[in-house]
Amino acid sequence: MTPRQDWLREVKTSLGQRGVSPRESEAGDGSIDFTWEESFALHLGTNGILTCSFKVDMEEIRMLVSGDTTEDLSEDELCRVAREELRPMVDRYRRRFMQTGFEEGVESDRDQYAIVFTKSLSGMTPHEASEEFKKLSVSSGRASGS
């Protein structure tokens, strides 16, 4: 086991002691996922980056915009609509993320558009890292989908 995987295991243990139920990521690399708020997932990767993504399926956006027509929409137009679709949810949580030191970014490809909040926990002790989750009021005991 690498030092980073040991650190993640200790973070997971620390959260478990606080009543938070993290689960191993499907990636199988030792990274961990947590349910946050209304079934949004937080992910702590082996790189020490804590991530929360608000995603929308681009195929759903294509159908929303063009319906049954075969209109070919530009990627820029689809991304604009996706951003607007996510705006109410992201606006609801943006302040909390920004106050706790997260950075906002965008990830987009043909299949999905996501507004992503990230924060590096590298250099923190497992206890300090688990405190970061506590600041976000991580819920316990529920399964989540990324």
TALINWO-V766106 format. One record per pair of residues at least 4 apart in sequence whose ideal C-beta (glycine too) atoms are under 7 Angstrom apart, sorted by the first residue. I is the first residue (numbers start at 0). J is the second residue. D is the distance in Angstrom with one decimal. If there is no record, write none. Layout:
I|J|D ; I|J|D
This chain:
0|4|4.6 ; 0|5|5.6 ; 2|6|6.4 ; 3|7|6.5 ; 3|45|5.0 ; 4|8|6.4 ; 4|29|4.0 ; 4|45|6.6 ; 5|9|6.4 ; 6|10|6.4 ; 6|125|6.3 ; 7|11|6.3 ; 7|29|5.2 ; 7|30|6.6 ; 7|31|6.0 ; 7|43|6.6 ; 7|45|6.6 ; 8|12|6.5 ; 9|13|6.3 ; 9|125|3.7 ; 10|14|6.4 ; 10|43|6.7 ; 10|125|4.5 ; 10|128|4.8 ; 10|129|5.8 ; 11|15|6.4 ; 11|21|5.0 ; 11|31|5.4 ; 12|16|6.6 ; 13|17|6.8 ; 13|125|4.9 ; 13|126|5.6 ; 13|129|4.0 ; 14|19|4.1 ; 14|21|5.2 ; 14|129|4.9 ; 14|132|6.1 ; 15|19|6.8 ; 17|129|6.2 ; 17|133|6.8 ; 18|139|5.0 ; 19|33|6.5 ; 19|132|6.3 ; 19|137|5.1 ; 19|139|4.9 ; 20|139|5.1 ; 20|140|5.0 ; 21|31|4.5 ; 21|32|6.8 ; 21|33|5.0 ; 22|31|6.7 ; 22|32|5.6 ; 23|31|5.9 ; 24|28|7.0 ; 24|30|4.2 ; 24|31|6.0 ; 24|32|5.2 ; 24|42|6.5 ; 26|30|5.6 ; 28|45|5.4 ; 29|45|5.8 ; 30|42|6.5 ; 30|43|6.2 ; 30|44|4.6 ; 30|45|5.3 ; 31|43|5.1 ; 32|40|5.3 ; 32|41|6.9 ; 32|42|5.3 ; 32|143|6.1 ; 32|145|6.5 ; 33|40|6.9 ; 33|41|4.5 ; 33|132|6.5 ; 33|137|5.2 ; 33|143|7.0 ; 34|38|6.2 ; 34|40|6.6 ; 34|138|5.3 ; 34|141|4.4 ; 34|142|6.8 ; 34|143|3.8 ; 35|39|5.0 ; 35|40|6.7 ; 35|41|4.7 ; 35|51|6.4 ; 35|135|6.0 ; 35|137|5.4 ; 35|138|6.6 ; 36|138|6.9 ; 38|141|7.0 ; 38|143|5.6 ; 38|144|6.9 ; 39|51|6.1 ; 40|143|4.2 ; 40|144|6.5 ; 40|145|4.5 ; 41|49|6.3 ; 41|50|7.0 ; 41|51|5.1 ; 41|137|6.7 ; 42|50|4.7 ; 42|145|6.5 ; 43|49|5.2 ; 43|120|6.9 ; 44|48|5.2 ; 44|50|7.0 ; 47|119|5.9 ; 47|120|5.0 ; 47|121|3.5 ; 48|117|5.5 ; 48|119|5.6 ; 49|117|6.8 ; 49|118|4.9 ; 49|120|5.4 ; 49|131|6.5 ; 50|115|6.1 ; 50|117|5.0 ; 51|116|4.8 ; 52|113|4.5 ; 52|115|4.8 ; 52|145|7.0 ; 53|85|5.1 ; 53|88|5.6 ; 53|89|5.3 ; 53|113|6.4 ; 53|114|4.8 ; 54|111|5.2 ; 54|113|4.2 ; 55|59|6.6 ; 55|60|6.2 ; 55|81|4.9 ; 55|84|5.3 ; 55|85|5.7 ; 55|111|6.7 ; 55|112|5.4 ; 56|111|5.8 ; 57|61|6.3 ; 57|77|6.0 ; 57|81|6.7 ; 57|109|6.3 ; 57|110|5.8 ; 57|111|5.8 ; 57|112|5.9 ; 58|62|6.5 ; 59|63|6.1 ; 60|64|6.2 ; 60|77|5.4 ; 60|80|5.3 ; 60|81|5.0 ; 60|84|6.6 ; 61|65|5.9 ; 61|72|6.6 ; 61|77|6.5 ; 62|66|6.8 ; 63|80|7.0 ; 64|72|5.9 ; 64|80|5.5 ; 65|70|4.5 ; 65|72|6.1 ; 72|76|4.9 ; 72|77|5.4 ; 74|78|6.1 ; 75|79|6.4 ; 76|80|6.6 ; 77|81|6.2 ; 78|82|6.2 ; 78|107|5.7 ; 78|112|5.8 ; 79|83|6.6 ; 80|84|6.3 ; 81|85|6.5 ; 81|112|3.7 ; 82|86|6.5 ; 85|89|5.2 ; 85|114|5.5 ; 86|90|5.7 ; 87|91|6.6 ; 89|93|5.7 ; 89|114|5.0 ; 92|96|6.0 ; 93|97|6.0 ; 94|98|6.1 ; 95|99|6.6 ; 95|135|6.9 ; 96|101|4.0 ; 96|116|4.3 ; 97|101|6.4 ; 99|134|5.1 ; 99|135|6.7 ; 100|118|5.5 ; 101|116|4.2 ; 101|117|6.2 ; 101|118|4.5 ; 102|117|5.5 ; 103|114|6.7 ; 103|116|5.6 ; 104|115|5.0 ; 104|117|6.7 ; 105|114|5.9 ; 105|115|6.9 ; 106|113|4.6 ; 106|115|5.4 ; 107|112|4.7 ; 120|128|4.5 ; 120|131|6.0 ; 123|127|3.9 ; 123|128|4.7 ; 125|129|6.4 ; 126|130|6.7 ; 129|133|6.6 ; 130|134|6.7 ; 132|137|4.5 ; 133|137|7.0
